[in-house]
């Protein structure tokens, strides 16, 4: 079963099923999905997601400004679908996650070296999500754990904010680190289509055009560095989550969603 979900109004939709776990199993298809912006979904897309895939929960990680500028999308008009708007930003400053240059390194990066190369810049940006909105991170994972149908998490590109939340969800489910990284980098297969789509919107165009397209590629070392720092400084993703109120019951619920 393919992990990609072909939609007319989104280009980076896929299933978190079929990924290997550390105990020799695989994650279940049709439980948790990830995607880019959903506001351009067509009636056929809605029928596929809600009717065929039984989508019942959408976790929207976009900022309030993004939702206001871009629109909430047609799924908000479907009574069977519950929306969880959980921004990962502090709701101050710029309104997109495309531009990550205005990072306060001393506050974001939890290590000593301050050389701001691309790897540290992107990873620092990811830690900004955890620093600024741990409440949203945990709420997103709990929404993905709800068992009354499929759940989908998305942001603008389905790359950074979605990538971090999905990486944490897969870590909770016991997916191998290699598979977590591979899921993160899979977005690169659709990057050209993602950038083309985002450039059609005034909300994202200037941020995208400020850097070469190659800068937006989700490289393995970005998510490896992010998870590695969680390992080294916090005892791992599970310990970080636990320190912010994640419980054994939460872990059991999310694992039940993705595991047999």
VENHU-V467703 format. One record per residue. N is the residue number from 1. PHI is phi in radians with two decimals (NA if undefined). NEAR is the number of other C-alpha atoms within 10 Angstrom. Layout:
N|PHI|NEAR / N|PHI|NEAR
//
This chain:
1|NA|7 / 2|-1.19|9 / 3|-1.48|16 / 4|-1.30|16 / 5|-2.00|18 / 6|-1.46|13 / 7|-2.13|19 / 8|-1.37|12 / 9|-1.88|19 / 10|-2.61|22 / 11|-2.10|23 / 12|-2.24|26 / 13|-1.72|24 / 14|-2.70|23 / 15|-1.74|22 / 16|-1.52|24 / 17|-1.43|19 / 18|1.45|17 / 19|-1.65|22 / 20|-1.26|17 / 21|-1.88|20 / 22|-1.17|13 / 23|-1.72|9 / 24|1.65|9 / 25|-1.62|14 / 26|-2.43|20 / 27|-1.31|24 / 28|-1.50|17 / 29|-1.33|20 / 30|1.34|22 / 31|-1.84|25 / 32|-2.20|27 / 33|-2.05|25 / 34|-2.37|24 / 35|-2.84|25 / 36|-1.64|24 / 37|-0.86|28 / 38|-1.98|26 / 39|-1.26|17 / 40|-1.78|17 / 41|-1.04|18 / 42|-1.58|17 / 43|-0.96|13 / 44|-1.15|13 / 45|-1.09|21 / 46|-1.08|19 / 47|-1.09|14 / 48|-1.13|16 / 49|-1.20|21 / 50|-1.44|19 / 51|-1.41|13 / 52|-1.38|11 / 53|-1.64|17 / 54|1.02|18 / 55|-1.14|25 / 56|-2.24|22 / 57|-2.38|25 / 58|-2.09|25 / 59|-1.81|23 / 60|-1.76|27 / 61|-1.60|26 / 62|-1.20|26 / 63|-1.26|23 / 64|-1.05|18 / 65|-1.11|16 / 66|-1.07|19 / 67|-1.09|19 / 68|-1.14|10 / 69|-1.31|13 / 70|-1.63|19 / 71|1.77|14 / 72|-1.36|20 / 73|1.73|14 / 74|-1.18|15 / 75|-1.17|25 / 76|-1.21|15 / 77|-1.68|10 / 78|-1.72|12 / 79|-1.02|8 / 80|-1.31|15 / 81|-1.87|18 / 82|-1.70|17 / 83|-1.80|18 / 84|-2.14|17 / 85|-1.57|18 / 86|-2.38|20 / 87|-1.10|24 / 88|-1.74|27 / 89|-1.79|23 / 90|-1.35|12 / 91|1.10|13 / 92|-2.43|8 / 93|1.40|8 / 94|-1.16|14 / 95|-1.85|18 / 96|-2.23|18 / 97|-1.81|21 / 98|-1.31|21 / 99|-1.72|19 / 100|-2.08|14 / 101|-1.43|11 / 102|-1.56|10 / 103|-1.78|16 / 104|-1.46|12 / 105|-1.02|18 / 106|-1.10|12 / 107|-1.59|11 / 108|-1.67|20 / 109|-1.48|23 / 110|-1.57|14 / 111|-2.30|13 / 112|-1.43|7 / 113|-1.21|10 / 114|-2.01|12 / 115|-1.23|10 / 116|-1.62|14 / 117|-1.56|8 / 118|-1.08|12 / 119|-1.08|16 / 120|-1.21|21 / 121|-1.12|22 / 122|-1.17|25 / 123|-1.10|21 / 124|-1.07|25 / 125|-1.08|25 / 126|-1.14|24 / 127|-1.20|20 / 128|-1.06|21 / 129|-1.06|22 / 130|-1.19|21 / 131|-1.23|16 / 132|-1.44|16 / 133|-2.41|18 / 134|-1.06|17 / 135|-1.10|16 / 136|-1.22|20 / 137|-1.06|22 / 138|-1.17|22 / 139|-1.12|17 / 140|-1.12|24 / 141|-1.11|22 / 142|-1.20|16 / 143|-1.14|19 / 144|-1.18|28 / 145|-1.47|25 / 146|-1.09|18 / 147|-1.89|15 / 148|-1.74|11 / 149|2.58|19 / 150|-1.24|23 / 151|-2.18|27 / 152|-2.29|25 / 153|-1.98|27 / 154|-2.66|26 / 155|-2.37|27 / 156|-1.58|28 / 157|-1.62|28 / 158|1.25|25 / 159|-2.09|27 / 160|-1.57|24 / 161|-1.07|25 / 162|-1.09|25 / 163|-1.08|26 / 164|-1.18|21 / 165|-1.10|25 / 166|-1.17|26 / 167|-1.06|23 / 168|-1.18|21 / 169|-1.07|27 / 170|-1.20|23 / 171|-1.10|21 / 172|-1.06|19 / 173|-1.34|22 / 174|1.46|22 / 175|-1.22|24 / 176|-1.06|18 / 177|-1.05|17 / 178|-1.06|13 / 179|-1.25|18 / 180|-1.07|26 / 181|-1.13|20 / 182|-1.11|15 / 183|-1.12|21 / 184|-1.07|23 / 185|-1.33|19 / 186|-1.03|17 / 187|-0.99|25 / 188|-1.05|18 / 189|-1.14|12 / 190|-1.97|14 / 191|-1.05|20 / 192|-1.03|15 / 193|-1.16|15 / 194|-1.09|21 / 195|-1.13|17 / 196|-1.05|12 / 197|-1.17|19 / 198|-1.18|19 / 199|-1.18|16 / 200|-1.33|10 / 201|-1.93|12 / 202|-1.12|11 / 203|-1.07|16 / 204|-1.96|22 / 205|-1.01|16 / 206|-1.09|13 / 207|-1.11|17 / 208|-1.14|18 / 209|-1.29|13 / 210|-1.35|10 / 211|-2.43|12 / 212|-1.04|9 / 213|-1.01|12 / 214|-1.09|10 / 215|-1.13|11 / 216|-1.59|19 / 217|-1.19|17 / 218|-1.38|21 / 219|-1.47|18 / 220|-0.98|16 / 221|-1.16|15 / 222|-1.15|22 / 223|-1.30|24 / 224|-1.11|17 / 225|-1.12|16 / 226|-1.02|22 / 227|-1.21|21 / 228|-1.12|16 / 229|-1.21|19 / 230|-1.04|18 / 231|-1.12|15 / 232|-1.30|10 / 233|-1.76|12 / 234|-2.14|14 / 235|1.51|12 / 236|2.03|15 / 237|-0.98|20 / 238|-1.12|18 / 239|-1.21|14 / 240|-1.08|17 / 241|-1.05|19 / 242|-1.06|14 / 243|-1.23|11 / 244|-1.99|13 / 245|1.85|12 / 246|-1.24|17 / 247|-1.99|13 / 248|-1.08|9 / 249|-1.14|9 / 250|-1.08|17 / 251|-1.06|19 / 252|-1.09|14 / 253|-1.17|19 / 254|-1.24|22 / 255|-1.13|19 / 256|-1.13|17 / 257|-1.22|22 / 258|-1.83|26 / 259|-2.12|19 / 260|-1.30|9
//
